[in-house]
Each structure stands twice: as C-alpha cells, then as structure tokens.
Amino acid sequence: TSAIGGGSLPGETLPTRALSIPAAVCGEGGTEGLAGRLRQASVPVVVRIADDQVLLDPRTVMPDEDGDLVASLKEALGV
C-alpha cells in the first residue's frame, strides 16, 4: 500500500505495486545512498525504503514521464 495525499489523509492508503531495488544493487551508500541520489537527480525521484529495498511507486508517474524516470534511475545507479 502507499499513503494518500502526502499527509492530507493521515493513515489512509491505496493498494499499489512498486518497483523494488534490493540493497545489493543500490551501489555506494546502499538504500539511503540510492534514495539520496534519486532525490538529487536531474529529474528528482521520491522513493521510500522498506525491508532493505528502495521502493519506487509508479502510481503517480504519468505515461509521458516514463523516459525521465528511467533516465533518473540510470543516473542514480551509474549505468
């Protein structure tokens, strides 16, 4: 599940699916390092960390933003 509304509906969630990036492939700084690099990418990406994984919830990513998201992931992962 993911939170609704960034605090406007505390405790409310929606079912979702997430892209999971395990700590073993996050690179320098592990999950926290990757999350930081994504926040600082050319097109910033907000993720959450759970169970030693970086979780990217595509629920709010519009189809025309897919390319930017992939570019930010590549930038943050150094590929």
Buried (B, 14 or more C-beta within 10 A) or exposed (E): EBBBEEEEEEEEEEEEEBEEBEBEEBBEEBBEBBBEBBEEBEEEBEBBBEEEBBBBBBEEEEEEEEEBBEBBBEBBBEE
